[in-house]
Amino acid sequence: MKVVVVIPAYRAEQTVAAVIRDVRAQGLPVIVVDDGSSDGTADAAEHAGAAVIRRRVNGGKGAALREGLASACRQGYDWIVTMDADGQHLASEVPAFLREAEGGQADLVLGNRMNRPRGMPLDRRVTNWFMSALLSRATGEELPDTQCGFRAVSRRLLESVRLCGDRFEIESELVLRAARAGFRIQSVPVTSVYRRQISFIRPIRDTVRFARLLLTQGGSNRNARAGL
């Protein structure tokens, strides 16, 4: 099984190198998509050993993630693990995702922070619960944490659905499209890590995007297939 870790990064000069080193200590290659950062994010990532895609203009997490996923698919990776650049995800927990992938019981493996949410800000916890409840209802599956960016996705899935989100709604979009297309989704417990990082999430704006996603995808054909 050929695996790569994709990390979208924006103004993460202070944290991205440590994340990359921890991933590489697990024996995995890393692709970082620098989303038009004005600091030294791209250089820090390259020096830490990642392959770096440099976007000239900031387009949002979704746009950066889509570019990284497409690159990984073109390179023939079977599974892509996605992580954030700010240190909220522990590379030591990547093997849990790969065990689910190797078991053949899922095409999308989601990190679940809600079993151990200690340290997660209350507003994040409430928003995550609300969005996860809506997505669980929309997909007909029990999905405890649909907003976690720490996840693993198969190339088979990515080559079968079309992602359009440019910002944080992409996490919800991937879950929704995967479920509607009949792909299997599993969750694994992960640690909730918060170190007072600067957040680029805008609760009202991103919730509106989430609602628009549910409305526009409500009538999607479950068996639809399109390219990434």
N, C-alpha and C positions, 0 to 999 in steps of 0.2 A: 504494500500500500504506500503510494507516494504522497507525502503530506507536506504542506507549506503553511506558514503562519503569515497572514496578511494584517498589517496594522495601518489604518488611516491615521494621519497625524497632522495636527495644526498647532503651531506655536508650542511645541512639546520639547524644546531643546533641553530642558532640565531633567526630563524623565525618560525620554525614548531610548537612550543608550542602555540604561539599566534593564529596561524591558527586553530589549533585543538580546543582551548578554544572557539573561535568564532563559530565554527561549532557545538560544543556541546551545546552552548547557544541556538542554533536553535532546540535542542532536538534530534539531530541525532548522531548515532554512527560513529566512524571513524576507518578505517583501514589504517595504514601507512606502506608502503613498503620501508624500508631503503635499498638503493641500494649500499651496500658495503661501506658506508661512513667511513672515517677515523677519524671523530670527534664524538661528543656525540649526533648525530641526533636521534638514536634509543632510547637512554635513555631519552632524552628530550620529545620525543613523548609518551613514556610509562608514564612518570610522568604527562603529560597533559591529560591522560585518553584514549589514543588510543590503539587499538590492533595493535601490531607491528609484521610485517614479516621481519626478518633480512636476507638479502642476503649476503653471505660471500664475493662475488666478484662483483665488479661493472660491470653491464651488459648493462647499458643504460636505459633511461626513458621508452622506449617501453617494454623492458623485465620486468622491475619492474611493469609497469602498467598492463601488461598481467597477471602477477602473482597475483596482487591485485584484478583484475576483476574476475579471475578464483576462487579465494577464496570467493569473495562475492557471486558468483553464487552458489558455493557449499553450502553456508550457507542459501540459499533460499531467498536472497533479490530480490525484484521485480524490483527495479531501483537502479542504481549506479550513483552517482554524482562524477565526478573527478575534483580535484582541484590541483593546484601547491602548493609546500611547502614554497614558498618564499614570500607569502603575496600579490601576484599580483591579487588574486581573493578575492572578498568580500563575506564572508559567509552570510551576510544579504541579498544577492541576490539569494541564493539557492531557496527560495520559488517560485521565478518566473519560475524556471525550473520545480518544482514540480507541479505547476498549469498546465503547458503544458502537463506534464506526466499524471496527473489525468484527463485531458480533453480527452484523448484517441486519439488525433490527430497526435501523433508522437511516434516513437520508438527511435529516437535520437534527442536530443535538444542541439543545439550548442549555446554557448555564442557568441554574436556579439559585438565586441569592436569598430567597424568601424563607428557607429553612433556618438560615442563620443571618438575619438582617441587622444584627447589632452593629451600630456605627453608621447605618444608612440614615441620612437625614429624613425626618418625618415627612416632609413634602414629597420627597422622592418615593418613599415607601407607599404613601397614599396614591400618588399618581400611577405608580407601577401596578398596584393592586387593581385600580380602576381600569386601566388599559388592558391588563391581562384578563380581567373578568369579561370585558367586551369582546376581546379576541377569542377567548374560550367559547363564548356563546356563538360568535360568528362562524367558527370553524367546527364546532361540535366536539372539541377535544378539551381535556383538562390541561391547561397551560399555566403553571403557577408564576412564571416570570418571562414575559414575552419581550421585555425591554432591555434585557442584558445583552451587551455587545460581545460577550465572550461566548462563542458558539462554534460549532463545526458543521460544515455543509459539504455535501458530495458534489463532484463535478457533474454527475448525472442529473442532479436537481437543477444546478445552475444552467446547464445547457438546455433545460426543458421549460424554464419560466423566464419571463422578461421583467426585469426590475427597472423602475423608473424614478424612484425617490432620490432626491438630491440631498436631503438633510436627515434628521434623526428618525423620520418616519420610515426609513428603509428597514429598520429592525422589524417593525410591525408588518411591513409589506412582504418581506421574505417569508415570515410565518404564514401570513394569509394566503399568499400565492402557492406556497408549498402544500398547505392543507387542501386548498381548493383543487389542486392538480393531483391529489391522491397520494402524495408522498408521506412517508412515516416520520413522525416527530417524537423525539424522546427528550428528557431533561436529566441533567446530572447536577448534584449539589455543588456549589462553588462558594468561596468565601467572599463576603462583602467587605471591600477595602476602601476606606475613604480617608484621605489625608489632607482635607481642606484644599483640594485642587480647584483651580479656576474652572468653572463649568461654562460650556458654550450652549447649554440647553436653555431655551426660552420657553417656560411652561405654557403660557397662553398661546403663543404662535405655534409651538410644536404640537399642542393638543388640537388646535384647529386643523393642522395638516393631518393628524391622525384621524380626526373625524371625517375629513374629506376623503381620506383613503378608504375608510369603511363604507362610505356612501357610494363612491365610484366603483368599488370592487364588489358591492353587494350582489350584483347580478352576473358576476363572472362565471364563465363555463368551467366546471370542475375539471373537465378533461382537456381544457385548452392547452396548447403547446406553442411556445414561441422561443426565439433565440435570445440569449443574454445580451 
